[in-house]
Amino acid sequence: MEISELYHFLFETYAGMGVLFAATIVICLIACVIMERRTRKIYVNHEASEDDWSFFDDDDEEESSAEETKEV
């Protein structure tokens, strides 16, 4: 197989572009898993504090503010 045939398959056909897309997704997924494992090894005993934030903390604040307005 020549390089020009490989280039034609990867960049000039729909199947080749699908292979490139799938390979990119797999490589990114592997990189994310490796980075997540390294981060968990570094911060093993991290305890949550009041200064920590999360994407999902908003629900608690909305519920507590709604309860406060009902009490007033």
PQR file with spaces between the fields and no chain letter, atoms N, CA, C, O and H, PARSE charges and radii, in Angstrom:
ATOM       1  N    MET     1       0.849   -1.171    0.000 -0.4000 1.5000
ATOM       2  CA   MET     1       0.000    0.000    0.000 -0.0000 2.0000
ATOM       3  C    MET     1       0.899    1.239    0.000  0.5500 1.7000
ATOM       4  O    MET     1       1.810    1.364    0.818 -0.5500 1.4000
ATOM       5  N    GLU     2       0.633    2.114   -0.897 -0.4000 1.5000
ATOM       6  CA   GLU     2       1.412    3.342   -0.998 -0.0000 2.0000
ATOM       7  C    GLU     2       0.834    4.423   -0.088  0.5500 1.7000
ATOM       8  O    GLU     2      -0.324    4.360    0.327 -0.5500 1.4000
ATOM       9  H    GLU     2      -0.108    2.014   -1.562  0.4000 1.0000
ATOM      10  N    ILE     3       1.658    5.400    0.204 -0.4000 1.5000
ATOM      11  CA   ILE     3       1.246    6.515    1.052 -0.0000 2.0000
ATOM      12  C    ILE     3       0.116    7.293    0.383  0.5500 1.7000
ATOM      13  O    ILE     3      -0.793    7.762    1.068 -0.5500 1.4000
ATOM      14  H    ILE     3       2.598    5.451   -0.134  0.4000 1.0000
ATOM      15  N    SER     4       0.157    7.438   -0.930 -0.4000 1.5000
ATOM      16  CA   SER     4      -0.882    8.205   -1.626 -0.0000 2.0000
ATOM      17  C    SER     4      -2.243    7.513   -1.517  0.5500 1.7000
ATOM      18  O    SER     4      -3.272    8.185   -1.438 -0.5500 1.4000
ATOM      19  H    SER     4       0.895    7.057   -1.486  0.4000 1.0000
ATOM      20  N    GLU     5      -2.258    6.182   -1.511 -0.4000 1.5000
ATOM      21  CA   GLU     5      -3.522    5.454   -1.349 -0.0000 2.0000
ATOM      22  C    GLU     5      -4.072    5.647    0.065  0.5500 1.7000
ATOM      23  O    GLU     5      -5.275    5.829    0.253 -0.5500 1.4000
ATOM      24  H    GLU     5      -1.422    5.636   -1.575  0.4000 1.0000
ATOM      25  N    LEU     6      -3.189    5.605    1.040 -0.4000 1.5000
ATOM      26  CA   LEU     6      -3.605    5.823    2.426 -0.0000 2.0000
ATOM      27  C    LEU     6      -4.133    7.243    2.608  0.5500 1.7000
ATOM      28  O    LEU     6      -5.160    7.450    3.253 -0.5500 1.4000
ATOM      29  H    LEU     6      -2.212    5.456    0.887  0.4000 1.0000
ATOM      30  N    TYR     7      -3.428    8.216    2.038 -0.4000 1.5000
ATOM      31  CA   TYR     7      -3.870    9.612    2.115 -0.0000 2.0000
ATOM      32  C    TYR     7      -5.244    9.765    1.464  0.5500 1.7000
ATOM      33  O    TYR     7      -6.132   10.410    2.022 -0.5500 1.4000
ATOM      34  H    TYR     7      -2.594    8.047    1.513  0.4000 1.0000
ATOM      35  N    HIS     8      -5.412    9.172    0.287 -0.4000 1.5000
ATOM      36  CA   HIS     8      -6.696    9.261   -0.412 -0.0000 2.0000
ATOM      37  C    HIS     8      -7.816    8.652    0.433  0.5500 1.7000
ATOM      38  O    HIS     8      -8.903    9.222    0.527 -0.5500 1.4000
ATOM      39  H    HIS     8      -4.691    8.648   -0.166  0.4000 1.0000
ATOM      40  N    PHE     9      -7.555    7.503    1.042 -0.4000 1.5000
ATOM      41  CA   PHE     9      -8.588    6.864    1.863 -0.0000 2.0000
ATOM      42  C    PHE     9      -8.936    7.724    3.067  0.5500 1.7000
ATOM      43  O    PHE     9     -10.115    7.943    3.347 -0.5500 1.4000
ATOM      44  H    PHE     9      -6.672    7.040    0.965  0.4000 1.0000
ATOM      45  N    LEU    10      -7.924    8.216    3.787 -0.4000 1.5000
ATOM      46  CA   LEU    10      -8.190    8.932    5.030 -0.0000 2.0000
ATOM      47  C    LEU    10      -8.820   10.302    4.810  0.5500 1.7000
ATOM      48  O    LEU    10      -9.704   10.692    5.572 -0.5500 1.4000
ATOM      49  H    LEU    10      -6.967    8.038    3.559  0.4000 1.0000
ATOM      50  N    PHE    11      -8.400   11.027    3.810 -0.4000 1.5000
ATOM      51  CA   PHE    11      -8.820   12.417    3.670 -0.0000 2.0000
ATOM      52  C    PHE    11      -9.784   12.680    2.518  0.5500 1.7000
ATOM      53  O    PHE    11     -10.312   13.787    2.408 -0.5500 1.4000
ATOM      54  H    PHE    11      -7.682   10.710    3.191  0.4000 1.0000
ATOM      55  N    GLU    12     -10.024   11.710    1.672 -0.4000 1.5000
ATOM      56  CA   GLU    12     -10.882   11.963    0.517 -0.0000 2.0000
ATOM      57  C    GLU    12     -12.084   11.030    0.435  0.5500 1.7000
ATOM      58  O    GLU    12     -12.831   11.088   -0.542 -0.5500 1.4000
ATOM      59  H    GLU    12      -9.595   10.811    1.762  0.4000 1.0000
ATOM      60  N    THR    13     -12.291   10.176    1.425 -0.4000 1.5000
ATOM      61  CA   THR    13     -13.479    9.320    1.440 -0.0000 2.0000
ATOM      62  C    THR    13     -14.204    9.497    2.765  0.5500 1.7000
ATOM      63  O    THR    13     -13.599    9.855    3.776 -0.5500 1.4000
ATOM      64  H    THR    13     -11.684   10.129    2.218  0.4000 1.0000
ATOM      65  N    TYR    14     -15.509    9.242    2.750 -0.4000 1.5000
ATOM      66  CA   TYR    14     -16.300    9.374    3.975 -0.0000 2.0000
ATOM      67  C    TYR    14     -15.878    8.334    5.010  0.5500 1.7000
ATOM      68  O    TYR    14     -15.827    8.631    6.204 -0.5500 1.4000
ATOM      69  H    TYR    14     -16.001    8.951    1.930  0.4000 1.0000
ATOM      70  N    ALA    15     -15.581    7.138    4.564 -0.4000 1.5000
ATOM      71  CA   ALA    15     -15.154    6.096    5.503 -0.0000 2.0000
ATOM      72  C    ALA    15     -13.832    6.475    6.160  0.5500 1.7000
ATOM      73  O    ALA    15     -13.656    6.260    7.359 -0.5500 1.4000
ATOM      74  H    ALA    15     -15.623    6.897    3.595  0.4000 1.0000
ATOM      75  N    GLY    16     -12.919    7.027    5.406 -0.4000 1.5000
ATOM      76  CA   GLY    16     -11.628    7.443    5.952 -0.0000 2.0000
ATOM      77  C    GLY    16     -11.782    8.561    6.966  0.5500 1.7000
ATOM      78  O    GLY    16     -11.112    8.562    7.999 -0.5500 1.4000
ATOM      79  H    GLY    16     -13.063    7.202    4.432  0.4000 1.0000
ATOM      80  N    MET    17     -12.669    9.523    6.675 -0.4000 1.5000
ATOM      81  CA   MET    17     -12.913   10.609    7.629 -0.0000 2.0000
ATOM      82  C    MET    17     -13.564   10.067    8.895  0.5500 1.7000
ATOM      83  O    MET    17     -13.308   10.566    9.990 -0.5500 1.4000
ATOM      84  H    MET    17     -13.213    9.523    5.836  0.4000 1.0000
ATOM      85  N    GLY    18     -14.397    9.058    8.748 -0.4000 1.5000
ATOM      86  CA   GLY    18     -14.987    8.409    9.917 -0.0000 2.0000
ATOM      87  C    GLY    18     -13.927    7.728   10.767  0.5500 1.7000
ATOM      88  O    GLY    18     -13.979    7.782   11.995 -0.5500 1.4000
ATOM      89  H    GLY    18     -14.604    8.652    7.858  0.4000 1.0000
ATOM      90  N    VAL    19     -12.965    7.088   10.115 -0.4000 1.5000
ATOM      91  CA   VAL    19     -11.864    6.452   10.840 -0.0000 2.0000
ATOM      92  C    VAL    19     -11.054    7.503   11.588  0.5500 1.7000
ATOM      93  O    VAL    19     -10.698    7.289   12.746 -0.5500 1.4000
ATOM      94  H    VAL    19     -12.922    7.044    9.117  0.4000 1.0000
ATOM      95  N    LEU    20     -10.756    8.629   10.956 -0.4000 1.5000
ATOM      96  CA   LEU    20     -10.020    9.707   11.618 -0.0000 2.0000
ATOM      97  C    LEU    20     -10.795   10.252   12.807  0.5500 1.7000
ATOM      98  O    LEU    20     -10.219   10.501   13.866 -0.5500 1.4000
ATOM      99  H    LEU    20     -11.045    8.803   10.015  0.4000 1.0000
ATOM     100  N    PHE    21     -12.091   10.436   12.638 -0.4000 1.5000
ATOM     101  CA   PHE    21     -12.934   10.951   13.717 -0.0000 2.0000
ATOM     102  C    PHE    21     -12.953    9.976   14.891  0.5500 1.7000
ATOM     103  O    PHE    21     -12.779   10.382   16.041 -0.5500 1.4000
ATOM     104  H    PHE    21     -12.560   10.234   11.778  0.4000 1.0000
ATOM     105  N    ALA    22     -13.163    8.705   14.606 -0.4000 1.5000
ATOM     106  CA   ALA    22     -13.216    7.688   15.659 -0.0000 2.0000
ATOM     107  C    ALA    22     -11.867    7.576   16.368  0.5500 1.7000
ATOM     108  O    ALA    22     -11.823    7.437   17.590 -0.5500 1.4000
ATOM     109  H    ALA    22     -13.305    8.376   13.672  0.4000 1.0000
ATOM     110  N    ALA    23     -10.775    7.634   15.620 -0.4000 1.5000
ATOM     111  CA   ALA    23      -9.447    7.553   16.226 -0.0000 2.0000
ATOM     112  C    ALA    23      -9.199    8.757   17.129  0.5500 1.7000
ATOM     113  O    ALA    23      -8.598    8.617   18.194 -0.5500 1.4000
ATOM     114  H    ALA    23     -10.810    7.747   14.627  0.4000 1.0000
ATOM     115  N    THR    24      -9.656    9.935   16.713 -0.4000 1.5000
ATOM     116  CA   THR    24      -9.493   11.134   17.530 -0.0000 2.0000
ATOM     117  C    THR    24     -10.268   11.011   18.833  0.5500 1.7000
ATOM     118  O    THR    24      -9.750   11.360   19.894 -0.5500 1.4000
ATOM     119  H    THR    24     -10.143   10.048   15.847  0.4000 1.0000
ATOM     120  N    ILE    25     -11.488   10.526   18.770 -0.4000 1.5000
ATOM     121  CA   ILE    25     -12.307   10.342   19.970 -0.0000 2.0000
ATOM     122  C    ILE    25     -11.642    9.349   20.929  0.5500 1.7000
ATOM     123  O    ILE    25     -11.592    9.591   22.135 -0.5500 1.4000
ATOM     124  H    ILE    25     -11.909   10.243   17.908  0.4000 1.0000
ATOM     125  N    VAL    26     -11.139    8.249   20.404 -0.4000 1.5000
ATOM     126  CA   VAL    26     -10.501    7.233   21.241 -0.0000 2.0000
ATOM     127  C    VAL    26      -9.236    7.785   21.892  0.5500 1.7000
ATOM     128  O    VAL    26      -9.000    7.558   23.078 -0.5500 1.4000
ATOM     129  H    VAL    26     -11.180    8.053   19.424  0.4000 1.0000
ATOM     130  N    ILE    27      -8.426    8.504   21.128 -0.4000 1.5000
ATOM     131  CA   ILE    27      -7.192    9.081   21.676 -0.0000 2.0000
ATOM     132  C    ILE    27      -7.517   10.094   22.765  0.5500 1.7000
ATOM     133  O    ILE    27      -6.861   10.105   23.806 -0.5500 1.4000
ATOM     134  H    ILE    27      -8.618    8.689   20.164  0.4000 1.0000
ATOM     135  N    CYS    28      -8.512   10.942   22.545 -0.4000 1.5000
ATOM     136  CA   CYS    28      -8.911   11.919   23.566 -0.0000 2.0000
ATOM     137  C    CYS    28      -9.438   11.230   24.821  0.5500 1.7000
ATOM     138  O    CYS    28      -9.137   11.664   25.933 -0.5500 1.4000
ATOM     139  H    CYS    28      -9.044   10.933   21.699  0.4000 1.0000
ATOM     140  N    LEU    29     -10.207   10.180   24.664 -0.4000 1.5000
ATOM     141  CA   LEU    29     -10.732    9.435   25.802 -0.0000 2.0000
ATOM     142  C    LEU    29      -9.609    8.812   26.617  0.5500 1.7000
ATOM     143  O    LEU    29      -9.628    8.868   27.846 -0.5500 1.4000
ATOM     144  H    LEU    29     -10.452    9.827   23.761  0.4000 1.0000
ATOM     145  N    ILE    30      -8.634    8.220   25.942 -0.4000 1.5000
ATOM     146  CA   ILE    30      -7.492    7.628   26.643 -0.0000 2.0000
ATOM     147  C    ILE    30      -6.711    8.700   27.394  0.5500 1.7000
ATOM     148  O    ILE    30      -6.314    8.490   28.540 -0.5500 1.4000
ATOM     149  H    ILE    30      -8.619    8.174   24.943  0.4000 1.0000
ATOM     150  N    ALA    31      -6.488    9.851   26.755 -0.4000 1.5000
ATOM     151  CA   ALA    31      -5.767   10.942   27.413 -0.0000 2.0000
ATOM     152  C    ALA    31      -6.521   11.438   28.640  0.5500 1.7000
ATOM     153  O    ALA    31      -5.907   11.721   29.669 -0.5500 1.4000
ATOM     154  H    ALA    31      -6.810   10.021   25.824  0.4000 1.0000
ATOM     155  N    CYS    32      -7.845   11.546   28.542 -0.4000 1.5000
ATOM     156  CA   CYS    32      -8.651   11.996   29.692 -0.0000 2.0000
ATOM     157  C    CYS    32      -8.580   11.010   30.847  0.5500 1.7000
ATOM     158  O    CYS    32      -8.479   11.425   32.001 -0.5500 1.4000
ATOM     159  H    CYS    32      -8.343   11.316   27.706  0.4000 1.0000
ATOM     160  N    VAL    33      -8.628    9.735   30.565 -0.4000 1.5000
ATOM     161  CA   VAL    33      -8.554    8.723   31.620 -0.0000 2.0000
ATOM     162  C    VAL    33      -7.196    8.774   32.307  0.5500 1.7000
ATOM     163  O    VAL    33      -7.118    8.692   33.533 -0.5500 1.4000
ATOM     164  H    VAL    33      -8.710    9.398   29.627  0.4000 1.0000
ATOM     165  N    ILE    34      -6.129    8.909   31.530 -0.4000 1.5000
ATOM     166  CA   ILE    34      -4.792    8.983   32.118 -0.0000 2.0000
ATOM     167  C    ILE    34      -4.661   10.217   32.997  0.5500 1.7000
ATOM     168  O    ILE    34      -4.146   10.124   34.112 -0.5500 1.4000
ATOM     169  H    ILE    34      -6.193    8.976   30.534  0.4000 1.0000
ATOM     170  N    MET    35      -5.114   11.370   32.521 -0.4000 1.5000
ATOM     171  CA   MET    35      -5.010   12.596   33.313 -0.0000 2.0000
ATOM     172  C    MET    35      -5.864   12.528   34.574  0.5500 1.7000
ATOM     173  O    MET    35      -5.449   13.025   35.621 -0.5500 1.4000
ATOM     174  H    MET    35      -5.532   11.446   31.615  0.4000 1.0000
ATOM     175  N    GLU    36      -7.046   11.925   34.496 -0.4000 1.5000
ATOM     176  CA   GLU    36      -7.917   11.793   35.663 -0.0000 2.0000
ATOM     177  C    GLU    36      -7.273   10.895   36.717  0.5500 1.7000
ATOM     178  O    GLU    36      -7.339   11.199   37.908 -0.5500 1.4000
ATOM     179  H    GLU    36      -7.383   11.521   33.645  0.4000 1.0000
ATOM     180  N    ARG    37      -6.660    9.807   36.298 -0.4000 1.5000
ATOM     181  CA   ARG    37      -5.995    8.919   37.255 -0.0000 2.0000
ATOM     182  C    ARG    37      -4.831    9.611   37.937  0.5500 1.7000
ATOM     183  O    ARG    37      -4.635    9.453   39.141 -0.5500 1.4000
ATOM     184  H    ARG    37      -6.606    9.561   35.331  0.4000 1.0000
ATOM     185  N    ARG    38      -4.055   10.378   37.180 -0.4000 1.5000
ATOM     186  CA   ARG    38      -2.939   11.110   37.784 -0.0000 2.0000
ATOM     187  C    ARG    38      -3.453   12.133   38.796  0.5500 1.7000
ATOM     188  O    ARG    38      -2.865   12.299   39.865 -0.5500 1.4000
ATOM     189  H    ARG    38      -4.215   10.507   36.201  0.4000 1.0000
ATOM     190  N    THR    39      -4.545   12.815   38.463 -0.4000 1.5000
ATOM     191  CA   THR    39      -5.107   13.806   39.376 -0.0000 2.0000
ATOM     192  C    THR    39      -5.611   13.145   40.646  0.5500 1.7000
ATOM     193  O    THR    39      -5.411   13.678   41.737 -0.5500 1.4000
ATOM     194  H    THR    39      -5.023   12.681   37.595  0.4000 1.0000
ATOM     195  N    ARG    40      -6.253   12.010   40.527 -0.4000 1.5000
ATOM     196  CA   ARG    40      -6.752   11.307   41.724 -0.0000 2.0000
ATOM     197  C    ARG    40      -5.618   10.817   42.599  0.5500 1.7000
ATOM     198  O    ARG    40      -5.761   10.776   43.821 -0.5500 1.4000
ATOM     199  H    ARG    40      -6.416   11.578   39.640  0.4000 1.0000
ATOM     200  N    LYS    41      -4.491   10.444   42.002 -0.4000 1.5000
ATOM     201  CA   LYS    41      -3.335   10.024   42.800 -0.0000 2.0000
ATOM     202  C    LYS    41      -2.756   11.202   43.566  0.5500 1.7000
ATOM     203  O    LYS    41      -2.314   11.041   44.703 -0.5500 1.4000
ATOM     204  H    LYS    41      -4.375   10.478   41.009  0.4000 1.0000
ATOM     205  N    ILE    42      -2.753   12.381   42.960 -0.4000 1.5000
ATOM     206  CA   ILE    42      -2.193   13.559   43.618 -0.0000 2.0000
ATOM     207  C    ILE    42      -3.084   14.015   44.767  0.5500 1.7000
ATOM     208  O    ILE    42      -2.580   14.325   45.846 -0.5500 1.4000
ATOM     209  H    ILE    42      -3.112   12.511   42.036  0.4000 1.0000
ATOM     210  N    TYR    43      -4.400   14.060   44.557 -0.4000 1.5000
ATOM     211  CA   TYR    43      -5.336   14.598   45.541 -0.0000 2.0000
ATOM     212  C    TYR    43      -6.174   13.485   46.175  0.5500 1.7000
ATOM     213  O    TYR    43      -7.403   13.521   46.122 -0.5500 1.4000
ATOM     214  H    TYR    43      -4.810   13.808   43.681  0.4000 1.0000
ATOM     215  N    VAL    44      -5.518   12.517   46.761 -0.4000 1.5000
ATOM     216  CA   VAL    44      -6.214   11.365   47.337 -0.0000 2.0000
ATOM     217  C    VAL    44      -7.052   11.766   48.541  0.5500 1.7000
ATOM     218  O    VAL    44      -8.222   11.393   48.620 -0.5500 1.4000
ATOM     219  H    VAL    44      -4.519   12.487   46.804  0.4000 1.0000
ATOM     220  N    ASN    45      -6.490   12.506   49.471 -0.4000 1.5000
ATOM     221  CA   ASN    45      -7.161   12.809   50.733 -0.0000 2.0000
ATOM     222  C    ASN    45      -7.741   14.212   50.763  0.5500 1.7000
ATOM     223  O    ASN    45      -7.791   14.833   51.824 -0.5500 1.4000
ATOM     224  H    ASN    45      -5.539   12.809   49.407  0.4000 1.0000
ATOM     225  N    HIS    46      -8.166   14.709   49.654 -0.4000 1.5000
ATOM     226  CA   HIS    46      -8.729   16.058   49.609 -0.0000 2.0000
ATOM     227  C    HIS    46     -10.115   16.043   50.228  0.5500 1.7000
ATOM     228  O    HIS    46     -11.007   15.334   49.762 -0.5500 1.4000
ATOM     229  H    HIS    46      -8.125   14.205   48.792  0.4000 1.0000
ATOM     230  N    GLU    47     -10.288   16.828   51.278 -0.4000 1.5000
ATOM     231  CA   GLU    47     -11.585   16.928   51.935 -0.0000 2.0000
ATOM     232  C    GLU    47     -12.308   18.165   51.427  0.5500 1.7000
ATOM     233  O    GLU    47     -11.693   19.214   51.235 -0.5500 1.4000
ATOM     234  H    GLU    47      -9.563   17.404   51.656  0.4000 1.0000
ATOM     235  N    ALA    48     -13.588   18.047   51.214 -0.4000 1.5000
ATOM     236  CA   ALA    48     -14.381   19.170   50.720 -0.0000 2.0000
ATOM     237  C    ALA    48     -14.497   20.238   51.803  0.5500 1.7000
ATOM     238  O    ALA    48     -14.698   19.932   52.978 -0.5500 1.4000
ATOM     239  H    ALA    48     -14.088   17.195   51.370  0.4000 1.0000
ATOM     240  N    SER    49     -14.367   21.482   51.390 -0.4000 1.5000
ATOM     241  CA   SER    49     -14.528   22.598   52.320 -0.0000 2.0000
ATOM     242  C    SER    49     -15.596   23.531   51.774  0.5500 1.7000
ATOM     243  O    SER    49     -16.162   23.290   50.708 -0.5500 1.4000
ATOM     244  H    SER    49     -14.203   21.731   50.436  0.4000 1.0000
ATOM     245  N    GLU    50     -15.864   24.598   52.515 -0.4000 1.5000
ATOM     246  CA   GLU    50     -16.887   25.544   52.061 -0.0000 2.0000
ATOM     247  C    GLU    50     -16.462   26.295   50.810  0.5500 1.7000
ATOM     248  O    GLU    50     -17.307   26.743   50.035 -0.5500 1.4000
ATOM     249  H    GLU    50     -15.404   24.794   53.381  0.4000 1.0000
ATOM     250  N    ASP    51     -15.153   26.437   50.610 -0.4000 1.5000
ATOM     251  CA   ASP    51     -14.655   27.162   49.445 -0.0000 2.0000
ATOM     252  C    ASP    51     -14.695   26.340   48.167  0.5500 1.7000
ATOM     253  O    ASP    51     -14.599   26.900   47.075 -0.5500 1.4000
ATOM     254  H    ASP    51     -14.467   26.074   51.240  0.4000 1.0000
ATOM     255  N    ASP    52     -14.832   25.033   48.281 -0.4000 1.5000
ATOM     256  CA   ASP    52     -14.899   24.191   47.093 -0.0000 2.0000
ATOM     257  C    ASP    52     -16.224   24.418   46.381  0.5500 1.7000
ATOM     258  O    ASP    52     -17.245   24.691   47.012 -0.5500 1.4000
ATOM     259  H    ASP    52     -14.909   24.578   49.168  0.4000 1.0000
ATOM     260  N    TRP    53     -16.193   24.303   45.070 -0.4000 1.5000
ATOM     261  CA   TRP    53     -17.404   24.494   44.296 -0.0000 2.0000
ATOM     262  C    TRP    53     -17.601   23.307   43.373  0.5500 1.7000
ATOM     263  O    TRP    53     -16.671   22.549   43.096 -0.5500 1.4000
ATOM     264  H    TRP    53     -15.363   24.082   44.558  0.4000 1.0000
ATOM     265  N    SER    54     -18.805   23.165   42.912 -0.4000 1.5000
ATOM     266  CA   SER    54     -19.147   22.082   42.011 -0.0000 2.0000
ATOM     267  C    SER    54     -20.172   22.591   41.014  0.5500 1.7000
ATOM     268  O    SER    54     -20.890   23.555   41.279 -0.5500 1.4000
ATOM     269  H    SER    54     -19.561   23.780   43.137  0.4000 1.0000
ATOM     270  N    PHE    55     -20.231   21.945   39.885 -0.4000 1.5000
ATOM     271  CA   PHE    55     -21.230   22.316   38.890 -0.0000 2.0000
ATOM     272  C    PHE    55     -22.645   22.045   39.394  0.5500 1.7000
ATOM     273  O    PHE    55     -23.598   22.667   38.925 -0.5500 1.4000
ATOM     274  H    PHE    55     -19.647   21.161   39.670  0.4000 1.0000
ATOM     275  N    PHE    56     -22.788   21.130   40.337 -0.4000 1.5000
ATOM     276  CA   PHE    56     -24.100   20.697   40.787 -0.0000 2.0000
ATOM     277  C    PHE    56     -24.511   21.308   42.115  0.5500 1.7000
ATOM     278  O    PHE    56     -25.526   20.899   42.678 -0.5500 1.4000
ATOM     279  H    PHE    56     -22.014   20.625   40.718  0.4000 1.0000
ATOM     280  N    ASP    57     -23.763   22.272   42.637 -0.4000 1.5000
ATOM     281  CA   ASP    57     -24.103   22.912   43.906 -0.0000 2.0000
ATOM     282  C    ASP    57     -25.253   23.909   43.780  0.5500 1.7000
ATOM     283  O    ASP    57     -25.852   24.269   44.793 -0.5500 1.4000
ATOM     284  H    ASP    57     -22.938   22.605   42.179  0.4000 1.0000
ATOM     285  N    ASP    58     -25.575   24.357   42.595 -0.4000 1.5000
ATOM     286  CA   ASP    58     -26.577   25.396   42.408 -0.0000 2.0000
ATOM     287  C    ASP    58     -27.942   24.989   42.941  0.5500 1.7000
ATOM     288  O    ASP    58     -28.680   25.838   43.441 -0.5500 1.4000
ATOM     289  H    ASP    58     -25.088   24.065   41.772  0.4000 1.0000
ATOM     290  N    ASP    59     -28.293   23.724   42.847 -0.4000 1.5000
ATOM     291  CA   ASP    59     -29.606   23.266   43.303 -0.0000 2.0000
ATOM     292  C    ASP    59     -29.781   23.499   44.797  0.5500 1.7000
ATOM     293  O    ASP    59     -30.854   23.914   45.235 -0.5500 1.4000
ATOM     294  H    ASP    59     -27.694   23.034   42.441  0.4000 1.0000
ATOM     295  N    ASP    60     -28.750   23.238   45.579 -0.4000 1.5000
ATOM     296  CA   ASP    60     -28.841   23.416   47.025 -0.0000 2.0000
ATOM     297  C    ASP    60     -29.062   24.881   47.390  0.5500 1.7000
ATOM     298  O    ASP    60     -29.847   25.187   48.287 -0.5500 1.4000
ATOM     299  H    ASP    60     -27.879   22.900   45.223  0.4000 1.0000
ATOM     300  N    GLU    61     -28.376   25.779   46.703 -0.4000 1.5000
ATOM     301  CA   GLU    61     -28.513   27.201   46.998 -0.0000 2.0000
ATOM     302  C    GLU    61     -29.900   27.715   46.616  0.5500 1.7000
ATOM     303  O    GLU    61     -30.477   28.529   47.336 -0.5500 1.4000
ATOM     304  H    GLU    61     -27.738   25.530   45.975  0.4000 1.0000
ATOM     305  N    GLU    62     -30.432   27.252   45.501 -0.4000 1.5000
ATOM     306  CA   GLU    62     -31.765   27.680   45.074 -0.0000 2.0000
ATOM     307  C    GLU    62     -32.823   27.191   46.046  0.5500 1.7000
ATOM     308  O    GLU    62     -33.762   27.923   46.359 -0.5500 1.4000
ATOM     309  H    GLU    62     -29.963   26.590   44.915  0.4000 1.0000
ATOM     310  N    GLU    63     -32.683   25.951   46.533 -0.4000 1.5000
ATOM     311  CA   GLU    63     -33.645   25.402   47.472 -0.0000 2.0000
ATOM     312  C    GLU    63     -33.598   26.157   48.802  0.5500 1.7000
ATOM     313  O    GLU    63     -34.639   26.462   49.383 -0.5500 1.4000
ATOM     314  H    GLU    63     -31.921   25.356   46.280  0.4000 1.0000
ATOM     315  N    SER    64     -32.398   26.454   49.278 -0.4000 1.5000
ATOM     316  CA   SER    64     -32.282   27.153   50.556 -0.0000 2.0000
ATOM     317  C    SER    64     -32.794   28.594   50.439  0.5500 1.7000
ATOM     318  O    SER    64     -33.404   29.099   51.382 -0.5500 1.4000
ATOM     319  H    SER    64     -31.552   26.206   48.807  0.4000 1.0000
ATOM     320  N    SER    65     -32.563   29.263   49.314 -0.4000 1.5000
ATOM     321  CA   SER    65     -33.057   30.628   49.151 -0.0000 2.0000
ATOM     322  C    SER    65     -34.583   30.634   48.989  0.5500 1.7000
ATOM     323  O    SER    65     -35.248   31.578   49.415 -0.5500 1.4000
ATOM     324  H    SER    65     -32.067   28.853   48.548  0.4000 1.0000
ATOM     325  N    ALA    66     -35.133   29.582   48.372 -0.4000 1.5000
ATOM     326  CA   ALA    66     -36.586   29.487   48.227 -0.0000 2.0000
ATOM     327  C    ALA    66     -37.233   29.254   49.591  0.5500 1.7000
ATOM     328  O    ALA    66     -38.309   29.788   49.861 -0.5500 1.4000
ATOM     329  H    ALA    66     -34.593   28.816   48.025  0.4000 1.0000
ATOM     330  N    GLU    67     -36.597   28.468   50.446 -0.4000 1.5000
ATOM     331  CA   GLU    67     -37.132   28.214   51.785 -0.0000 2.0000
ATOM     332  C    GLU    67     -37.075   29.488   52.626  0.5500 1.7000
ATOM     333  O    GLU    67     -37.985   29.758   53.411 -0.5500 1.4000
ATOM     334  H    GLU    67     -35.723   28.034   50.226  0.4000 1.0000
ATOM     335  N    GLU    68     -36.010   30.270   52.462 -0.4000 1.5000
ATOM     336  CA   GLU    68     -35.888   31.500   53.216 -0.0000 2.0000
ATOM     337  C    GLU    68     -36.966   32.501   52.831  0.5500 1.7000
ATOM     338  O    GLU    68     -37.489   33.208   53.692 -0.5500 1.4000
ATOM     339  H    GLU    68     -35.271   30.051   51.824  0.4000 1.0000
ATOM     340  N    THR    69     -37.304   32.570   51.550 -0.4000 1.5000
ATOM     341  CA   THR    69     -38.350   33.516   51.118 -0.0000 2.0000
ATOM     342  C    THR    69     -39.715   33.064   51.601  0.5500 1.7000
ATOM     343  O    THR    69     -40.585   33.900   51.844 -0.5500 1.4000
ATOM     344  H    THR    69     -36.879   31.996   50.851  0.4000 1.0000
ATOM     345  N    LYS    70     -39.927   31.748   51.748 -0.4000 1.5000
ATOM     346  CA   LYS    70     -41.212   31.273   52.257 -0.0000 2.0000
ATOM     347  C    LYS    70     -41.388   31.614   53.725  0.5500 1.7000
ATOM     348  O    LYS    70     -42.497   31.899   54.176 -0.5500 1.4000
ATOM     349  H    LYS    70     -39.220   31.069   51.550  0.4000 1.0000
ATOM     350  N    GLU    71     -40.284   31.583   54.475 -0.4000 1.5000
ATOM     351  CA   GLU    71     -40.344   31.869   55.903 -0.0000 2.0000
ATOM     352  C    GLU    71     -40.621   33.331   56.176  0.5500 1.7000
ATOM     353  O    GLU    71     -41.222   33.667   57.197 -0.5500 1.4000
ATOM     354  H    GLU    71     -39.383   31.351   54.109  0.4000 1.0000
ATOM     355  N    VAL    72     -40.191   34.212   55.276 -0.4000 1.5000
ATOM     356  CA   VAL    72     -40.344   35.656   55.503 -0.0000 2.0000
ATOM     357  C    VAL    72     -41.736   36.037   55.242  0.5500 1.7000
ATOM     358  O    VAL    72     -42.090   37.209   55.372 -0.5500 1.4000
ATOM     359  H    VAL    72     -39.703   33.939   54.447  0.4000 1.0000
